[in-house]
C-alpha cells in the first residue's frame, strides 16, 4: 500500500497518532493469523472471531496510551493467548453455574407436581419479578439467543457487565424458584 510504512513497528507508531489507514493495514496483515491461532485454541469460530475482534478494538481504543515493548505481532499473539484463557475461564464458570443450578433443581423437585404449564407460568412470573436491567439481559440471552457482546451493544453496557447480570439473573431465579420449578430444562433448551 503506497504511503504506508512497511514494518509493523512503523505502522503502530502511525496508529498511535490516529492514522486509520495504518490500523487497517495492521488488521489486514494480522487478522488471518490471529484468527487461526484463536480458532485452533478454542475450536469455536464465533469465539475466535470475538477474541480477535476484541483485540483489535482494544488496540484502537488504547492506541494513545498503549506502549508495546515487543513487536506488534508478538503483543497481539500474547493478547490472543490471554483472551483464550479468559474464554475458557468464563466458559467453565458458566458451565459450573448451570451444573449447580441443575443439581439444585433436581434436589428441590422431588415430590413436586410435574406440570410443564405450571413450570412455564412460575418461570414467567419469576422473570417478571427480576430487576430491570437484569431482566432485560436475561430475556435477550434466553429468549432471543443474544451473545453477551450483542446484549452489551443493545443495552449500551460492556459484555462483562452483561455476563454478570445474566449470572445474577440465574441466581435470583434459582432462589425464587426454590419451590420446584425445573428451570434448567428451559435454560439448556435456549442456550
N, C-alpha and C positions, 0 to 999 in steps of 0.2 A: 504494500500500500504506500503510495507516494506521500512524502512529508512526515511519515511516522518513523520513529527510531526503530532499529532492528532488534535491540535487546530488550528483554523483559524489564530489566532494571531501569532503562531509559523510559520505557513505556510507563512504568509505575511512577516515576518522577512526574511525568505529564499528567497521569491520573490524579496524583495528589494536588495538582494545580487546577483540577476540574475539567480536563480535556476528555470529553465523551468519546471521541474517536479513538483515543489511546486505550480507554477502558474497553471499548468494543473489540479492539484488536486483541487485547489480553483474553477477553471472553472467547473470541473465535479460536485463538491458539490453544487454549487450555480446557475449554468445556468438555470436548470429547474424552480426553484422557482422565480428567477428574470424574466424569460421569461413569466411565468404565470401571474405575477404581471403586467408586461408591457402590455400583451395581454388583461387582464381584464380592464385596464385603457384606452387602445387605440382602442380596438375591431378591430385591424388590425394585422394579423400575420406578414406581412412584416415590419410594423413599430416596433412591439415588438422585432422582430429579430434584426433589425437595432439598436434599442436602447440598447439592452443588448450587442450586439457585440461591439458597440462604447464604452460602459463602460469598457469591458474587454481590448479593445485595449488601451484605455487611462490609465487603471491601469498598463498595461505592460510598456507603453511608459514613464509614470511618476513614475515608481516604485522607482527610486533612490531618488526622491525629495518629493514624496507624504508622508505626515505624517498623518496616520489615528489615530484619537484620540479615537474614539469609536471602536467597533468591526468591522472586515472587512465586515461582512454581513450587519451591520447597515449602514456602509458607502455606500455599493453597493445599498442597498434599497433606501437610500437618493438620490443616483445618478439616480436611475430609476425614482423617483418622479420628479427630476429636468428635466430629459430628456423628460418625458411625457409632462411636462409643456411646454418645448421648442417645442415639436412636435405640440401641439395644437396651440401655438402662431404662428408658421411658417405656419401651415395649414390654419389658419384663415387669415393670411396676404396674402397668395397666392389666397385664395377664394375671398378676398376683391379686389385684383388686377384684377382678372378675371371678377368680377361683374362690377367694374368700367370701364373696357375695353368694356364690353358688353353694358353698358349704353352709353358710348361714341360712339360706333359704331352704335347703334340704332339711336342716335340723329343725326349722320352725314350721315346716309344712305338715309334719306328721299329725294325723288326726284332723286335718282341716278339710273343708269342702273342696272338691276338685272341679269347680265350675269355672270354665275359661272366661265366660262373660263376666262373672263376678270379679275375677282377677283383673280383666281389662278395665272394668269400671273403677276398681280400687286403685289401679295404677294411674289412670287418668286423673282421678281425684288427688292422688299424691303429687303428681306432676303439676297440677294446677296450684297446689299449695307451695311450690318452690318459690324462693325469692326471684325477682325479676330477671336479672342478668343470668343467674344460674339456670333458671327455667329456659331462657332463650337458647343458651348453649346446649342444654340437654335436648331440646326439640330439634335444633339444627343437626346435632350429631346423630341422634337416633332416628328421627322421622324423615330427615332429608339426606342422611348419609354424608354430611359435610365433613371434610377433614378439619383438623384444628386450625390449619392455615386459612381455609375458607371461612371458618367461623370467625377467626380473628379479623379477616377483611370485612366480613358482613357487619360485624359489631364494632369495628374500629378498636380492637384490642389486640394484644400480642397473642400469638399462637400458644405460648406457655400459659398465659392467663386463661385462655380457653380450656386448656388441658386441666388446669387447677379447678376451674369452675365445673367442668364435667365430673372430675373426681369428687368434688363436694356434692354435686347432684346425686351421684350414685350412693354416697354415704348417707345423705338425707333420706333418699328413697328407701334404702335398706332399713334405716331406723323407723321410718314412717310405715313401712310395710311389714313390720315385725309380726303382724297378725297372720302371716302365712301366704302372702301373695307370691307367686312364682315369677319374679322379675327376671331372673337370669335367662329364662327361655326367650323373653322378649328382647333382652339385650343382645344375646347371641344371634337371634334371628335378624336383627337390624344392624349388626356390626359391620 
